[in-house]
Amino acid sequence: MWQGRIGVLALVFVAILAGIPMCAAGGGGGDNQLEVYSWWTGPGEEEGLAAMVQAFQDENAGVTFVNAAVSGGAGSNAKAILASRLLANDPPDSYQRHAGLELEDDVRSGKVQDLSALYDREGWREVLPEGLLDNLTIDGRIYAVPVNIHRANLMWYRPATLDELGLGGPPKTWAEFLDQAERIKQAGRTALAIGPQWTQKHLFETVLLGELGADRYEQLFAGSLRWSSPEVEAALATYQKVLSYSDLRSASGDWQPQIDRVVAGTAVYAVMGDWASSYLEGTKKQRWQQGYAAVASPGSDGVYSFLSDAFTLPTGARNPEMAEKWLVECGSTEGQNLFNPKKGSIPARVDADAKLYNGYLGWALGQWRNPRTRIVGSLAHGVVANNAYNAEIDSALGLFNQNSDLNGLAVTLDRTYEATR
Amino acid sequence: MEGDWLHQPPEPVRRSARMRRVPGWLAGLGLMSPSLILVGVFIYGFIGWNVRVSFTSWQGLRPVYDFVWLDNYTALWNDARWRTDARNILVFTTVFVVGALALGFLMALLLEKGARGEAFYRGVFLFPMAISFIATAIVWRWLLDNGSGADTAGLNKLFADLGLGFLRSDWHKSDSSWAIAAVALPAGWALSGYVMALFLAGMRAIPNTFRESARIDGASEWQVLWYVMRPALRPVTFSAVLILIHISLKTFDLIYALDQGNLKIDTPSLYMWFTTFDGGFYDRGATIATVLLIGVALIIGPYIRYWLRTERR
């Protein structure tokens, strides 16, 4: 009889245990809670988010802001957890994605709501550049509100290193880079510092952009130019040559040590997005145009390859009215000016106060607002390729590093484009 | 006494009579049912679900439960990345298991021979196991840095400073297709202490009289080791090998943090993660998981059979 009783007790215990998570999920909430999901946990961006949250709460008294941030891997950990929540139809009230086709799967699966009406009401179409709006539009509608803009097509260097080596200035084309690279190699230094796999993809898109030009770059990712066409294969061959002058065989484990090699002078150039600027200013205590400098990567002067952190309105959000207010905060001049100087990025809006952005950011903002600047989207950061295509490009580039089969790479990429469109 | 225990209301006779009628098997089932249900749902239920997904064409955030037969399995077979991964995991497992076994055995033997301060060394050798694989990987990412010239760091710098520069290696970034063998260094560093503990316990369990009588019969120390210790340690070795192999097949965090996305050290478990969560290929991810499970089952199966047989004896 003892056994029977313990058995019953155990069953009750299990029933209670099973009930706890349900209570936890169901409890809380209510009208005055807003759960926002992001991967903003790094230095700068965390403070920027906190400033925006503060302003949001000042305007909407009594709202409990739940910061559901997940750290690590430029959002890759956060994306995995978010996927499980979206699959379980348990979305946060708003979540972060990179603007562009990274959101395509969410849109086609009906996970996010159309924000076109909100764009019209807030007049955002007038204050965001056309190139950005084009890249935000999926199947004719807009589903995300961009907070910031980063630039991907930049080449970083230390002016003193160029002087030491007698290089007149940073290269204007990839052909010129290869000329310089040979001289740099003979001087016993590395021409191009490189980092983990994603930085190689970042370099890959930058070489493609420089060699193909903005138009054909966009055609390539829109599917109207094939990877196996002669001009793209030529660009791929350039990528291979550029890699051969990089320190790929002893690549850094992360992007910061990659930049460190440029600061230390053992490497001359590095292709990296403009988050490098706040790292160089903050951690490395370098000044813009003195300790470090950056120019548009070879062949891409006048082109702004962007990536952007954007927020969404998920289908089935518990508090959609409050979520919409959060999106308005994200899209407002005030919100973007609170966030961007801290994060080290520029506002997506062209009417934000320019005085808040100095040094590199001032230069970047000038380029972003210049009506002559051509805006295209970054591949490695989710703008011009959907998640499936992007992941297959990762595999293809990784295999290319091992087998150096250029034609195989082109054929594989053509095939995966068809399979993932 | 029973009434005291729960301050039961009257009628204790009738209650206990009723309780006594509960047959033994039912009480046993009641006792087991919580864990049976949990294991059934959270392990076997999910395994079954995973296998089901591996027969679908589910990609992206909208689940699809169609049936595509073995398409995903044949696609995997033709997938160049998968073939690299399968080869990598075989190389890694071989080097890691043999290395950790040899090192663990050697350390156990030295401690067994009565090194001074045994408890201290035991602690030192076991300690790496207490560190998470992620932390281990971050430390070893620096130790296995292969920068040259002014960028020399980690183990290579140590070698250079000691005048052993010829030992310099590119480790896991080497051009060799055996590059993944270098990952066995941190993995072995983390787990050889555990193997040592297993062997040490096994050695301690061998009655001293065995060795004494062998020595009296004129056996050398090597003969004692080979003919007395080795057979007696066979069950321990067997367990250690199986534990190491299944850890090796599942290794994820170590490689993830060591050099993310470097296909030279890519393994099936990493490919599963990237293709599922970066690319949304749930069908392919489930297929890889199923193949991995079969791989582990092929190794664990004989182990369980072996134990059932010895138990019965």
Interface residues (C-beta under 8 A of the other chain):
Chain A: M1 Q3 G4 R5 I6 G7 V8 A10 L11 F13 V14 G73 S76 K79 A80 A83 L86 L87 D105 D106 R108 S109 G110 K111 G188 P196 Q197 W198 D247 R249 S250 A251 G253 R261 A264 T266 N387 A388 N390 A391 E392 D394 S395 G398 L399 N401 Q402
Chain B: S16 M19 R20 V22 G24 L26 A27 G28 L29 G30 L31 S33 P34 I37 L38 Q59 G60 L61 R62 P63 A80 R81 T84 R141 W142 D145 N146 G147 S148 G149 A150 D151 D170 K173 D175 L258 D259 Q260 G261 N262 L263 K264 D266 W273 F274 T275 F277 D278 G279 G280 F281
